Amino acid sequence: MLANSQILSNAYEHCMHIAQNHYENFPIASRFLNKKLRYPVSAVYAFARTADDFADEGHLSKEQRLALLNDYMSELQSIENSHHASPFHQSNNPIFIALADVIVKFNIPIKLFNDLLEAFISDINTIRYHNFEQVIAYCQKSANPVGRILLYLNHSTTEKNLIYSDAICSGLQLINFYQDIAQDIDENNRLYIPLDEMDHFNVTIDDIKNKTNNLHTRALMEFQIQRSKQLFLSGKSLCTHLSGRFGFEIRLIYSAGQIILEKLENQVSSIYLRPRLQRRDKFKILWKSFFCR
């Protein structure tokens, strides 16, 4: 049988493979990150990515999706119950072997991971949001925990950093909604644009489903994008509060968000197209990250 150290090493490699082989518009566990943090970050990403896929991907029934997420909940509960008794977490899932090691080593609250799972469960059960307050409440569980977990990994959980991180993460989540409007409505009949604001701009659900592109839909999306931009930019100070490779990684993520925002602003006349980062965009992200612009 393999020794625990080898099992743990294999578990981290499994998570890194997931992190490096899934397309994202935002850099994840990049080689700019300190190697000591690259593997912990990949474990967090693998957990979040697979749980998100349970909620959205494939052709599983609602009951099957909920069962998979409940299994993840049970794994987290097992980590919480046992991490004081043993430094090595026994599991059939390598993601949780690595994640348990991360949680214990960095003293990360289990609640942050539970919040993420609750958000994914919400994705299965909720397809409409009546107002922006409900959307932001969702972001507080679907996005903000990720930023807070990263700060725990870097031992940077000051009050100001947490506030800035929440602003960036909620902003990024909103950006993600707006770049995936067509995919969300087509694949899951899900829409994250508040219904009361759609009414205000005279836009209907059928308009979104039919990919209607007129003055009303463009005005609606311009309002959404500008509000998310204001929220996102309010967290910029985090980029200067964090130093070293970790700080640079955060600036990479922030700069990628800026580029996607710019693309969304520039293509408001084609609101259903998903912006993609091109090679020249990646050079621009690097430049912005070095100079924090």
C-alpha positions as a Markdown table, in Angstrom:
| # | Residue | x | y | z |
|---|---|---|---|---|
| 1 | Met | 0.0 | 0.0 | 0.0 |
| 2 | Leu | 1.1 | 3.6 | -0.7 |
| 3 | Ala | 2.3 | 5.6 | 2.3 |
| 4 | Asn | 0.1 | 8.5 | 3.3 |
| 5 | Ser | 2.7 | 11.0 | 2.0 |
| 6 | Gln | 2.5 | 9.5 | -1.5 |
| 7 | Ile | -1.3 | 9.4 | -1.4 |
| 8 | Leu | -1.3 | 13.1 | -0.5 |
| 9 | Ser | 1.2 | 13.9 | -3.2 |
| 10 | Asn | -0.9 | 12.0 | -5.8 |
| 11 | Ala | -4.0 | 13.9 | -4.6 |
| 12 | Tyr | -2.4 | 17.2 | -5.1 |
| 13 | Glu | -1.2 | 16.2 | -8.6 |
| 14 | His | -4.8 | 15.2 | -9.4 |
| 15 | Cys | -6.0 | 18.6 | -8.3 |
| 16 | Met | -3.3 | 20.4 | -10.3 |
| 17 | His | -4.3 | 18.4 | -13.4 |
| 18 | Ile | -7.9 | 19.7 | -13.0 |
| 19 | Ala | -6.7 | 23.3 | -12.5 |
| 20 | Gln | -4.5 | 23.2 | -15.6 |
| 21 | Asn | -6.9 | 21.5 | -18.0 |
| 22 | His | -10.1 | 23.5 | -17.6 |
| 23 | Tyr | -10.6 | 26.7 | -19.7 |
| 24 | Glu | -11.1 | 29.8 | -17.6 |
| 25 | Asn | -11.0 | 33.5 | -18.5 |
| 26 | Phe | -9.1 | 34.1 | -15.3 |
| 27 | Pro | -5.7 | 32.6 | -14.4 |
| 28 | Ile | -5.8 | 29.8 | -11.9 |
| 29 | Ala | -2.8 | 28.4 | -10.0 |
| 30 | Ser | -0.5 | 29.9 | -12.6 |
| 31 | Arg | 3.2 | 29.4 | -12.6 |
| 32 | Phe | 3.7 | 32.9 | -11.3 |
| 33 | Leu | 2.3 | 31.7 | -8.0 |
| 34 | Asn | 4.8 | 30.5 | -5.4 |
| 35 | Lys | 5.1 | 26.7 | -5.7 |
| 36 | Lys | 4.2 | 26.3 | -2.0 |
| 37 | Leu | 0.8 | 27.9 | -2.7 |
| 38 | Arg | 0.2 | 26.5 | -6.2 |
| 39 | Tyr | -0.8 | 23.1 | -5.0 |
| 40 | Pro | -3.1 | 24.4 | -2.2 |
| 41 | Val | -4.8 | 26.8 | -4.7 |
| 42 | Ser | -5.2 | 23.9 | -7.1 |
| 43 | Ala | -7.0 | 21.8 | -4.4 |
| 44 | Val | -9.4 | 24.7 | -3.7 |
| 45 | Tyr | -10.0 | 25.1 | -7.4 |
| 46 | Ala | -10.6 | 21.4 | -8.0 |
| 47 | Phe | -13.1 | 21.3 | -5.2 |
| 48 | Ala | -15.0 | 24.4 | -6.5 |
| 49 | Arg | -14.7 | 23.4 | -10.2 |
| 50 | Thr | -16.1 | 19.9 | -9.8 |
| 51 | Ala | -18.9 | 21.0 | -7.5 |
| 52 | Asp | -19.8 | 23.7 | -10.0 |
| 53 | Asp | -19.9 | 21.1 | -12.8 |
| 54 | Phe | -22.2 | 18.9 | -10.7 |
| 55 | Ala | -24.6 | 21.8 | -10.6 |
| 56 | Asp | -24.4 | 22.7 | -14.3 |
| 57 | Glu | -22.7 | 20.2 | -16.6 |
| 58 | Gly | -23.8 | 17.0 | -18.2 |
| 59 | His | -27.3 | 15.4 | -18.3 |
| 60 | Leu | -27.8 | 14.4 | -14.7 |
| 61 | Ser | -31.2 | 14.8 | -13.1 |
| 62 | Lys | -31.8 | 17.3 | -10.4 |
| 63 | Glu | -31.8 | 14.6 | -7.8 |
| 64 | Gln | -28.5 | 13.2 | -9.0 |
| 65 | Arg | -26.9 | 16.7 | -8.9 |
| 66 | Leu | -28.1 | 17.3 | -5.4 |
| 67 | Ala | -26.9 | 13.9 | -4.3 |
| 68 | Leu | -23.4 | 14.6 | -5.6 |
| 69 | Leu | -23.3 | 18.0 | -3.8 |
| 70 | Asn | -24.6 | 16.4 | -0.6 |
| 71 | Asp | -21.8 | 13.9 | -0.8 |
| 72 | Tyr | -19.4 | 16.9 | -0.9 |
| 73 | Met | -21.2 | 18.3 | 2.1 |
| 74 | Ser | -20.6 | 15.0 | 3.9 |
| 75 | Glu | -16.9 | 15.0 | 3.0 |
| 76 | Leu | -16.5 | 18.5 | 4.5 |
| 77 | Gln | -18.3 | 17.4 | 7.6 |
| 78 | Ser | -16.0 | 14.5 | 7.9 |
| 79 | Ile | -13.0 | 16.8 | 7.6 |
| 80 | Glu | -14.4 | 19.0 | 10.3 |
| 81 | Asn | -15.1 | 16.1 | 12.6 |
| 82 | Ser | -11.7 | 14.4 | 12.2 |
| 83 | His | -9.0 | 16.9 | 11.4 |
| 84 | His | -8.1 | 17.2 | 15.1 |
| 85 | Ala | -7.8 | 13.5 | 15.5 |
| 86 | Ser | -5.5 | 12.8 | 12.5 |
| 87 | Pro | -3.3 | 15.0 | 10.2 |
| 88 | Phe | -4.3 | 12.7 | 7.2 |
| 89 | His | -7.8 | 12.6 | 5.9 |
| 90 | Gln | -9.1 | 9.3 | 4.7 |
| 91 | Ser | -11.2 | 9.6 | 1.6 |
| 92 | Asn | -11.9 | 7.8 | -1.7 |
| 93 | Asn | -11.8 | 11.2 | -3.4 |
| 94 | Pro | -8.3 | 12.7 | -3.9 |
| 95 | Ile | -9.7 | 16.2 | -4.0 |
| 96 | Phe | -10.8 | 15.9 | -0.4 |
| 97 | Ile | -7.5 | 14.3 | 0.7 |
| 98 | Ala | -5.7 | 17.4 | -0.7 |
| 99 | Leu | -8.4 | 19.8 | 0.5 |
| 100 | Ala | -8.3 | 18.5 | 4.1 |
| 101 | Asp | -4.6 | 19.0 | 4.2 |
| 102 | Val | -5.0 | 22.6 | 3.0 |
| 103 | Ile | -7.8 | 23.3 | 5.5 |
| 104 | Val | -5.8 | 22.0 | 8.4 |
| 105 | Lys | -2.4 | 23.6 | 7.5 |
| 106 | Phe | -3.9 | 27.0 | 6.8 |
| 107 | Asn | -6.7 | 26.9 | 9.4 |
| 108 | Ile | -9.4 | 27.8 | 6.9 |
| 109 | Pro | -13.0 | 27.9 | 8.2 |
| 110 | Ile | -15.0 | 25.0 | 6.8 |
| 111 | Lys | -18.0 | 27.5 | 6.5 |
| 112 | Leu | -16.3 | 29.1 | 3.5 |
| 113 | Phe | -16.4 | 25.7 | 1.6 |
| 114 | Asn | -20.0 | 25.0 | 2.8 |
| 115 | Asp | -21.1 | 28.4 | 1.5 |
| 116 | Leu | -19.7 | 27.5 | -1.9 |
| 117 | Leu | -21.7 | 24.3 | -1.9 |
| 118 | Glu | -24.8 | 26.1 | -0.8 |
| 119 | Ala | -24.4 | 28.4 | -3.8 |
| 120 | Phe | -24.1 | 25.4 | -6.2 |
| 121 | Ile | -27.2 | 23.9 | -4.6 |
| 122 | Ser | -29.0 | 27.2 | -5.2 |
| 123 | Asp | -28.0 | 27.0 | -8.9 |
| 124 | Ile | -30.0 | 23.8 | -9.1 |
| 125 | Asn | -33.0 | 25.1 | -7.2 |
| 126 | Thr | -33.1 | 28.8 | -8.3 |
| 127 | Ile | -33.3 | 30.0 | -11.9 |
| 128 | Arg | -34.6 | 33.6 | -11.3 |
| 129 | Tyr | -33.7 | 36.5 | -9.0 |
| 130 | His | -36.3 | 39.1 | -8.3 |
| 131 | Asn | -33.9 | 41.9 | -7.3 |
| 132 | Phe | -30.2 | 42.8 | -7.1 |
| 133 | Glu | -30.1 | 42.2 | -3.4 |
| 134 | Gln | -30.9 | 38.5 | -4.1 |
| 135 | Val | -28.1 | 38.4 | -6.7 |
| 136 | Ile | -25.6 | 39.9 | -4.3 |
| 137 | Ala | -26.6 | 37.5 | -1.6 |
| 138 | Tyr | -25.8 | 34.7 | -4.0 |
| 139 | Cys | -22.4 | 36.2 | -4.8 |
| 140 | Gln | -21.6 | 36.3 | -1.1 |
| 141 | Lys | -21.7 | 32.5 | -1.1 |
| 142 | Ser | -20.7 | 31.7 | -4.7 |
| 143 | Ala | -17.7 | 34.0 | -5.1 |
| 144 | Asn | -16.6 | 35.8 | -1.9 |
| 145 | Pro | -15.5 | 32.6 | -0.1 |
| 146 | Val | -13.0 | 31.9 | -2.9 |
| 147 | Gly | -11.2 | 35.3 | -2.3 |
| 148 | Arg | -11.3 | 34.8 | 1.5 |
| 149 | Ile | -9.8 | 31.3 | 1.2 |
| 150 | Leu | -7.0 | 32.7 | -0.9 |
| 151 | Leu | -6.3 | 35.3 | 1.7 |
| 152 | Tyr | -6.2 | 32.5 | 4.4 |
| 153 | Leu | -3.6 | 30.7 | 2.2 |
| 154 | Asn | -1.5 | 33.8 | 2.2 |
| 155 | His | -2.1 | 34.7 | 5.9 |
| 156 | Ser | -3.5 | 38.0 | 4.7 |
| 157 | Thr | -7.0 | 38.1 | 6.3 |
| 158 | Thr | -7.0 | 41.7 | 7.5 |
| 159 | Glu | -10.4 | 43.4 | 7.8 |
| 160 | Lys | -9.6 | 45.8 | 4.8 |
| 161 | Asn | -8.3 | 42.9 | 2.6 |
| 162 | Leu | -11.4 | 40.9 | 3.2 |
| 163 | Ile | -13.6 | 43.9 | 2.2 |
| 164 | Tyr | -11.6 | 44.5 | -0.9 |
| 165 | Ser | -11.6 | 40.9 | -1.8 |
| 166 | Asp | -15.3 | 40.6 | -1.5 |
| 167 | Ala | -15.8 | 43.5 | -3.8 |
| 168 | Ile | -13.5 | 42.0 | -6.4 |
| 169 | Cys | -15.0 | 38.5 | -6.1 |
| 170 | Ser | -18.6 | 39.8 | -6.3 |
| 171 | Gly | -17.6 | 41.9 | -9.3 |
| 172 | Leu | -16.0 | 39.0 | -11.0 |
| 173 | Gln | -19.1 | 36.9 | -10.4 |
| 174 | Leu | -21.3 | 39.5 | -12.0 |
| 175 | Ile | -18.9 | 39.8 | -14.9 |
| 176 | Asn | -19.1 | 36.0 | -15.3 |
| 177 | Phe | -22.9 | 36.2 | -15.4 |
| 178 | Tyr | -22.9 | 38.8 | -18.1 |
| 179 | Gln | -20.5 | 37.0 | -20.3 |
| 180 | Asp | -22.5 | 33.8 | -20.1 |
| 181 | Ile | -26.1 | 35.1 | -20.5 |
| 182 | Ala | -26.8 | 33.0 | -23.6 |
| 183 | Gln | -25.2 | 29.8 | -22.2 |
| 184 | Asp | -27.0 | 30.1 | -18.9 |
| 185 | Ile | -30.5 | 30.6 | -20.5 |
| 186 | Asp | -30.0 | 28.0 | -23.2 |
| 187 | Glu | -28.5 | 25.2 | -21.1 |
| 188 | Asn | -30.1 | 25.7 | -17.7 |
| 189 | Asn | -33.0 | 28.2 | -18.2 |
| 190 | Arg | -31.2 | 30.3 | -15.6 |
| 191 | Leu | -30.9 | 34.1 | -15.5 |
| 192 | Tyr | -29.0 | 36.2 | -13.0 |
| 193 | Ile | -30.4 | 39.6 | -14.2 |
| 194 | Pro | -32.9 | 40.9 | -11.6 |
| 195 | Leu | -36.5 | 40.7 | -12.8 |
| 196 | Asp | -37.5 | 44.1 | -11.4 |
| 197 | Glu | -34.7 | 45.7 | -13.4 |
| 198 | Met | -35.8 | 43.8 | -16.6 |
| 199 | Asp | -39.2 | 45.3 | -16.1 |
| 200 | His | -37.7 | 48.7 | -15.7 |
| 201 | Phe | -35.9 | 48.4 | -19.0 |
| 202 | Asn | -38.9 | 46.8 | -20.7 |
| 203 | Val | -37.1 | 43.5 | -21.3 |
| 204 | Thr | -38.8 | 40.1 | -21.0 |
| 205 | Ile | -37.5 | 36.6 | -20.4 |
| 206 | Asp | -38.5 | 35.8 | -24.0 |
| 207 | Asp | -36.4 | 38.6 | -25.2 |
| 208 | Ile | -33.4 | 36.9 | -23.6 |
| 209 | Lys | -34.3 | 33.5 | -24.7 |
| 210 | Asn | -34.8 | 34.7 | -28.3 |
| 211 | Lys | -31.5 | 36.6 | -28.2 |
| 212 | Thr | -33.3 | 39.9 | -28.9 |
| 213 | Asn | -30.8 | 42.7 | -29.3 |
| 214 | Asn | -32.4 | 46.1 | -29.3 |
| 215 | Leu | -32.2 | 49.4 | -27.4 |
| 216 | His | -34.0 | 48.0 | -24.4 |
| 217 | Thr | -31.7 | 44.9 | -24.0 |
| 218 | Arg | -28.6 | 47.0 | -24.6 |
| 219 | Ala | -29.6 | 49.6 | -22.0 |
| 220 | Leu | -30.3 | 46.9 | -19.5 |
| 221 | Met | -26.9 | 45.3 | -20.0 |
| 222 | Glu | -25.0 | 48.5 | -20.0 |
| 223 | Phe | -26.6 | 49.3 | -16.6 |
| 224 | Gln | -25.6 | 45.8 | -15.3 |
| 225 | Ile | -22.0 | 46.1 | -16.6 |
| 226 | Gln | -21.4 | 49.6 | -15.3 |
| 227 | Arg | -22.7 | 48.6 | -11.8 |
| 228 | Ser | -20.5 | 45.5 | -11.7 |
| 229 | Lys | -17.5 | 47.7 | -12.9 |
| 230 | Gln | -18.0 | 50.1 | -10.0 |
| 231 | Leu | -18.1 | 47.3 | -7.5 |
| 232 | Phe | -15.1 | 45.5 | -9.0 |
| 233 | Leu | -13.0 | 48.6 | -9.1 |
| 234 | Ser | -13.8 | 49.4 | -5.5 |
| 235 | Gly | -11.6 | 46.4 | -4.5 |
| 236 | Lys | -8.5 | 47.5 | -6.5 |
| 237 | Ser | -6.6 | 48.5 | -3.4 |
| 238 | Leu | -6.2 | 44.8 | -2.6 |
| 239 | Cys | -3.7 | 44.6 | -5.5 |
| 240 | Thr | -1.3 | 47.0 | -3.7 |
| 241 | His | -1.9 | 45.5 | -0.3 |
| 242 | Leu | -0.5 | 42.1 | -1.3 |
| 243 | Ser | 3.2 | 41.6 | -2.2 |
| 244 | Gly | 5.3 | 38.9 | -3.7 |
| 245 | Arg | 4.2 | 36.2 | -6.1 |
| 246 | Phe | 0.8 | 35.9 | -4.4 |
| 247 | Gly | 0.2 | 39.6 | -4.9 |
| 248 | Phe | 1.2 | 39.2 | -8.5 |
| 249 | Glu | -1.3 | 36.3 | -8.9 |
| 250 | Ile | -4.1 | 38.5 | -7.5 |
| 251 | Arg | -3.2 | 41.3 | -9.9 |
| 252 | Leu | -3.3 | 38.8 | -12.8 |
| 253 | Ile | -6.8 | 37.8 | -11.8 |
| 254 | Tyr | -7.8 | 41.5 | -11.3 |
| 255 | Ser | -6.3 | 42.5 | -14.6 |
| 256 | Ala | -8.1 | 39.7 | -16.4 |
| 257 | Gly | -11.3 | 40.9 | -14.9 |
| 258 | Gln | -10.6 | 44.4 | -16.2 |
| 259 | Ile | -10.0 | 43.1 | -19.7 |
| 260 | Ile | -13.2 | 41.1 | -19.7 |
| 261 | Leu | -15.1 | 44.2 | -18.5 |
| 262 | Glu | -13.6 | 46.2 | -21.3 |
| 263 | Lys | -14.7 | 43.6 | -23.8 |
| 264 | Leu | -18.2 | 43.5 | -22.4 |
| 265 | Glu | -18.4 | 47.3 | -22.6 |
| 266 | Asn | -17.2 | 47.3 | -26.1 |
| 267 | Gln | -19.6 | 44.6 | -27.3 |
| 268 | Val | -22.7 | 45.8 | -25.6 |
| 269 | Ser | -24.3 | 45.9 | -29.1 |
| 270 | Ser | -23.8 | 42.1 | -29.1 |
| 271 | Ile | -24.7 | 41.2 | -25.6 |
| 272 | Tyr | -25.0 | 37.4 | -26.2 |
| 273 | Leu | -21.4 | 36.8 | -27.4 |
| 274 | Arg | -19.0 | 35.4 | -24.8 |
| 275 | Pro | -15.8 | 37.4 | -24.8 |
| 276 | Arg | -12.6 | 35.3 | -25.0 |
| 277 | Leu | -9.1 | 36.2 | -24.0 |
| 278 | Gln | -6.8 | 36.3 | -27.0 |
| 279 | Arg | -3.0 | 36.1 | -27.0 |
| 280 | Arg | -2.6 | 39.9 | -27.1 |
| 281 | Asp | -5.0 | 40.2 | -24.2 |
| 282 | Lys | -2.7 | 37.9 | -22.1 |
| 283 | Phe | 0.2 | 40.2 | -22.8 |
| 284 | Lys | -1.9 | 43.1 | -21.8 |
| 285 | Ile | -2.9 | 41.3 | -18.5 |
| 286 | Leu | 0.8 | 40.8 | -17.7 |
| 287 | Trp | 1.6 | 44.4 | -18.4 |
| 288 | Lys | -1.3 | 45.6 | -16.2 |
| 289 | Ser | -0.2 | 43.2 | -13.4 |
| 290 | Phe | 3.3 | 44.4 | -13.3 |
| 291 | Phe | 2.3 | 48.0 | -13.0 |
| 292 | Cys | -1.1 | 47.5 | -11.3 |
| 293 | Arg | -2.9 | 49.8 | -13.7 |
